Amino acid sequence: MQQKRLSMVTDAPYHPFSEIFFQQVGYNCFTCGDDRFNLGPGELCIMPAATPHQEVVRGNHFSAFVIVHHTERFVALKMEGSDGARPWGYPLKSYTCGNSELLAELLTQGACAHRGNRDLEQHLLCSYLGLVLDIIEQDTSESDSEYSPLVTQCMDLFFAEMRSENLTLQEAAKRLRCNADSLSARFSAEVGQTAIQYLTNLRMAQARRLLSQDRLAISEVAWACGYKDPNYFSRRFKAQHGCTPKAFRKSLGSTVGHSRRTEIQLPNRIS
């Protein structure tokens, strides 16, 4: 299994969980440290957790589908973009799945461990897709949602893209193809808090979850929650929780230090 140590990469959001990219039209140029490759139509890429990566659209026509995994659910996004720019995601739906992180981890570990074994790669992929399709077919959350479709999509977007420092209400409205003021008013009326308050609370919940584990350094937790400056993240965390991230982690009995970096795997592209 090929591994590297990577630090934060400029303009490369840090993903604490695995992602699966399905390229439909055009090319997505990935940069992961020193590793670069183009993902073309009909190909997919398994991006392991904790792998900072940059994406650039190549071509006048671009379309891709991405599944972003988290601990208890995964989000499906439609990716669009213009030549030379970073692609952006439009949330299609989020699905509750108690073993979402484990599901993605099994695929990632298996595919990377058996890189080059085409038959096994395809078997793992088919098994993964079968499980994902079963979850999608059994999902009934849309009919049970207490929020409007627009607000639900905004929540899904925040959930999937919380690690992006540039995610704002205006950016969310642009992706959802609606007016920012209308989105803000509807979100506040339905949820009882502003969209930015909701996003901040989502990031803090993510921070608490990641700090309770011992696989990420505090700087990596900050990146995974959309804060490129770990010091700023510490101040925001302390303002909301009354203690620094280091003190919070220490109170849980974890011994991970600031200087630790996660051993990560390189992505696996499957044609």
C-alpha positions as a printed Julia matrix, in Angstrom:
271×3 Matrix{Float64}:
   0.0    0.0     0.0
   1.49   3.29   -1.08
   1.48   6.03    1.55
   2.75   9.58    1.86
   2.72  12.34    4.43
   0.96  15.46    3.18
   0.44  18.77    4.91
  -2.23  21.33    4.09
  -2.27  22.22    0.39
  -3.27  25.72   -0.73
  -6.91  25.81   -1.94
  -7.25  22.09   -1.22
 -10.0   21.31    1.3
  -9.07  18.64    3.81
 -11.49  15.7     3.83
 -11.6   13.59    7.02
 -13.67  10.92    5.26
 -13.49   9.08    1.94
 -14.97  10.33   -1.35
 -15.87   8.47   -4.52
 -15.7   10.39   -7.83
 -17.55   9.21  -10.95
 -16.51  11.19  -14.04
 -19.19  11.58  -16.69
 -18.14  14.33  -19.12
 -14.84  16.22  -19.47
 -11.77  15.77  -17.33
 -11.03  16.46  -13.68
  -7.33  17.16  -13.08
  -6.38  16.03   -9.57
  -3.27  17.1    -7.65
  -2.45  15.24   -4.45
   0.95  16.43   -3.29
   3.37  15.3    -6.01
   0.83  12.92   -7.54
  -1.16  14.25  -10.53
  -3.65  12.55  -12.8
  -6.64  13.28  -15.05
  -9.94  11.53  -14.41
 -11.75  11.02  -17.7
 -15.25   9.98  -18.8
 -16.22   6.54  -17.54
 -13.5    6.5   -14.88
 -13.84   6.71  -11.13
 -11.51   7.71   -8.33
 -11.53   6.49   -4.75
 -10.14   9.37   -2.69
  -8.99   8.08    0.71
  -9.77   9.96    3.89
  -7.38  12.71    5.0
  -6.0   13.27    1.49
  -5.72  17.01    0.63
  -6.33  17.36   -3.08
  -6.88  20.03   -5.68
  -9.28  19.69   -8.6
  -9.29  21.61  -11.88
 -11.77  21.24  -14.74
 -10.3   20.46  -18.15
 -12.59  20.96  -21.14
 -15.56  23.1   -22.14
 -18.07  20.51  -20.97
 -17.86  18.95  -17.52
 -20.08  16.71  -15.43
 -19.31  14.39  -12.52
 -21.04  12.64   -9.65
 -19.52  12.44   -6.16
 -20.43  10.57   -2.99
 -19.05  12.22    0.15
 -19.02   9.94    3.18
 -19.33  10.96    6.81
 -19.79   9.02   10.03
 -23.55   8.44    9.92
 -24.57   9.46    6.4
 -23.33  10.17    2.92
 -24.2   12.96    0.5
 -24.57  12.62   -3.27
 -23.51  15.68   -5.28
 -23.65  16.64   -8.94
 -20.4   18.36   -9.93
 -20.21  21.13  -12.53
 -17.54  23.6   -13.57
 -15.83  25.57  -16.33
 -12.46  25.01  -17.95
  -9.56  25.96  -15.65
 -11.75  26.4   -12.56
 -12.33  24.24   -9.52
 -15.53  22.16   -9.91
 -18.36  22.83   -7.5
 -21.0   20.52   -6.1
 -24.78  20.73   -6.21
 -26.35  18.53   -3.48
 -28.77  15.93   -4.77
 -29.61  14.1    -1.56
 -28.15  12.97    1.76
 -28.76   9.45    3.05
 -28.66   8.28    6.63
 -26.46   5.24    7.07
 -25.12   4.19   10.45
 -22.07   2.53    8.88
 -21.36   5.11    6.15
 -17.77   5.74    7.26
 -17.08   2.01    7.59
 -18.61   1.36    4.17
 -16.28   3.87    2.5
 -13.28   2.75    4.54
 -13.72  -0.88    3.47
 -13.82   0.18   -0.17
 -10.81   2.47    0.22
  -8.66  -0.01    2.12
  -9.57  -2.87   -0.18
  -9.03  -0.98   -3.42
  -5.72   0.55   -2.31
  -4.42  -2.69   -0.82
  -5.14  -4.55   -4.05
  -4.24  -1.77   -6.48
  -3.76  -3.2    -9.96
  -5.81  -6.36   -9.32
  -8.56  -5.44  -11.76
 -10.9   -8.34  -10.98
 -10.8   -7.68   -7.24
 -11.14  -3.91   -7.72
 -14.27  -4.42   -9.8
 -15.69  -6.91   -7.3
 -15.18  -4.46   -4.43
 -16.68  -1.63   -6.44
 -19.76  -3.66   -7.43
 -20.27  -4.72   -3.8
 -19.97  -1.12   -2.64
 -22.36   0.21   -5.28
 -24.84  -2.52   -4.46
 -24.88  -1.53   -0.8
 -25.19   2.17   -1.67
 -28.1    1.5    -4.04
 -29.85  -0.56   -1.36
 -29.58   2.38    1.05
 -30.89   4.81   -1.59
 -33.83   2.57   -2.48
 -34.82   2.11    1.18
 -34.53   5.81    2.04
 -37.74   7.58    3.09
 -36.24  10.69    4.7
 -37.55  13.08    2.04
 -41.18  12.43    2.93
 -40.37  12.78    6.64
 -38.4   16.04    6.38
 -39.72  18.97    8.41
 -37.97  21.49    6.14
 -38.66  22.7     2.62
 -36.64  21.18   -0.27
 -34.56  24.38   -0.61
 -33.57  24.51    3.07
 -32.89  20.76    3.08
 -30.59  21.15    0.08
 -28.81  24.03    1.79
 -28.27  21.86    4.89
 -26.93  19.03    2.72
 -24.56  21.45    0.97
 -23.25  22.77    4.29
 -22.8   19.22    5.53
 -20.91  18.08    2.43
 -18.78  21.21    2.02
 -18.18  22.32    5.62
 -14.44  21.77    5.17
 -14.37  24.56    2.51
 -13.28  27.86    4.05
 -14.86  29.79    1.15
 -18.35  28.42    1.73
 -20.66  31.39    2.43
 -24.38  32.04    2.23
 -23.82  33.79   -1.11
 -21.88  30.81   -2.45
 -24.59  28.42   -1.23
 -27.29  30.51   -2.95
 -25.27  30.52   -6.17
 -24.96  26.74   -6.15
 -28.63  26.29   -5.29
 -29.58  28.81   -7.99
 -31.61  31.07   -5.73
 -31.5   34.55   -4.21
 -29.23  34.84   -1.16
 -31.62  37.09    0.78
 -34.56  34.76    0.13
 -32.51  31.74    1.17
 -31.38  33.51    4.35
 -34.91  34.51    5.32
 -36.4   31.08    4.63
 -33.57  29.27    6.43
 -33.94  31.43    9.57
 -37.73  31.08    9.58
 -37.68  27.28    9.25
 -34.61  26.36   11.31
 -34.73  29.04   14.0
 -31.15  30.19   13.45
 -29.28  31.86   10.63
 -27.63  29.8     7.93
 -24.16  30.9     9.07
 -24.96  30.0    12.7
 -26.08  26.58   11.49
 -22.87  26.13    9.47
 -20.71  27.17   12.42
 -22.54  24.77   14.76
 -22.12  22.02   12.15
 -18.38  22.69   12.0
 -18.08  22.69   15.79
 -19.95  19.39   16.03
 -17.58  17.99   13.42
 -14.62  19.3    15.43
 -15.84  17.63   18.63
 -16.33  14.35   16.78
 -12.87  14.42   15.23
 -11.16  15.56   18.41
 -12.65  12.58   20.21
 -10.67  10.34   17.85
  -6.9   10.01   17.86
  -6.11   9.84   14.14
  -5.96  13.56   13.34
  -3.74  16.31   14.67
  -5.51  19.47   15.84
  -4.36  21.37   12.74
  -5.92  18.65   10.59
  -9.15  18.87   12.55
  -9.17  22.62   11.86
  -8.67  22.04    8.11
 -11.4   19.39    8.06
 -13.83  21.89    9.59
 -13.12  24.71    7.13
 -10.5   26.66    9.11
  -7.15  27.03    7.37
  -5.68  28.87   10.37
  -5.51  26.47   13.37
  -5.1   29.43   15.76
  -8.32  31.02   14.54
 -10.03  27.64   14.84
  -8.83  27.36   18.44
 -10.26  30.77   19.27
 -13.62  29.95   17.7
 -13.72  26.6    19.47
 -12.88  28.14   22.85
 -15.52  30.86   22.39
 -18.19  28.21   21.92
 -17.0   25.5    24.31
 -15.06  27.38   26.98
 -11.83  25.49   26.36
  -9.26  25.05   23.61
  -9.34  22.03   21.26
  -6.23  20.71   23.01
  -7.87  20.94   26.42
 -11.06  19.35   25.08
  -9.11  16.42   23.65
  -7.11  16.08   26.87
 -10.33  15.92   28.88
 -11.3   12.88   26.8
  -8.04  11.15   27.61
  -6.51  11.3    24.1
  -2.73  11.62   23.83
  -2.46  12.89   20.27
  -0.26  15.98   19.92
  -0.27  19.0    17.62
   2.76  17.83   15.68
   1.26  14.54   14.58
   0.41  14.1    10.9
  -1.87  11.41    9.56
  -0.41   8.69    7.36
  -2.55   8.82    4.23
  -2.99   6.77    1.12
  -2.85   7.96   -2.45
  -6.08   7.91   -4.48
  -6.93   4.94   -6.63
  -8.22   5.58  -10.16
 -10.26   2.83  -11.8
 -11.09   2.88  -15.52
